[in-house]
Amino acid sequence: MLAKRSLIMLSRQQQQRLPEVLDVMSPGPGLLDEKMLLLVLRAANWNPFLLCTSAQVCKRWADIMKRVVWKEFCLSRAPKMVGHLLSGGRDGTIPGGWEPLGKLMFYCSGCHASTHFISKTIPGHFVWKTRFSKTSGKWFLIPQCQADILYISKICEHLDNGDDDDLVLYRGIFSSFGTSRTRRVLMERGAKLEEDELCPFCRDKVWSMTNAKLVPASAVKRLVAYEDNVEYFVCVNGHLHGMASRISPSDSELSADE
């Protein structure tokens, strides 16, 4: 009912896009509802609040979101990045699924205290638009893993008005992580999956890159962070999330003077 009412409110030009939707939907009972839902979300410019709300309406809508909508959202939001991710996958699939990838695109997962990162807790929040860069990803790879493709988001800054340090959060995804040099190095070093940490996007197990000593000096430099307060994790599907304490301007000036 919601989808049908929303369609009536769409312009004639938007309604004419309906034939495009037919190409991505499989035939079956309730096809009209599927077409309407996809068209409404497209017309809403893939509003993240509407996407998440739609996925919780009922089991049928959740199935439509998982089977069709999240893929369309990802292809629309970051076509070049998704193209690279698909080229390294199998049969047009994304490791971990389309829904976690979609969440990664618009959700900053926040942070909490971990073994190597003692700080206040910051809740996750929506990010309306984020650019991902594989050039920035090179800063987060040790020299022997530079052949890997890692997309890193623009840094999400959380400025502190008190005496604590400013925090920066970031997230990303590897292309073909299962065959990447980074994963091979993790295996060679006998890195153990964390017991108390899960990927905030796919809820799968993660490695601590700090524990594995795979945080390069270039990442610390890129983040303008304290060397001993940078932490990031990579899950078995190649999703990355991390945090760091950023050096304050006064500290930077002091270091320069010294």
NORNORFEN-V530755 format. One line per field, one symbol per residue. ss: DSSP state (2 for helix, 1 for strand, 0 for the rest). phi: phi as a letter, one per 30 degrees, with the letter a starting at -180 (. if undefined). Layout:
BEGIN
ss: ???
phi: ???
END
This chain:
BEGIN
ss: 022222222002222002222200000000222222222222200002222222000022222222222222222220222222222000000000022222222211001001001000010011000001122222220022200011111001110000000111111111102220222222220000000001000000111100000000222222201111111111100011111111002222222220
phi: .edddddddddddddddeeddedccddleieeddddddddddddhheddddddddcdadddddddddbdddddddddbddddeddddccbhiccejjddddddddbbddiabdbecbcaddbddadbdabccbddddddccdedcdddcbccdddcdbdccccdddcbcabaadchdecddedddedddidcdddcbbddccicdbcdddedhccddddddddhcdecbbbbbbddcjdbbaaacdddeddddddddd
END
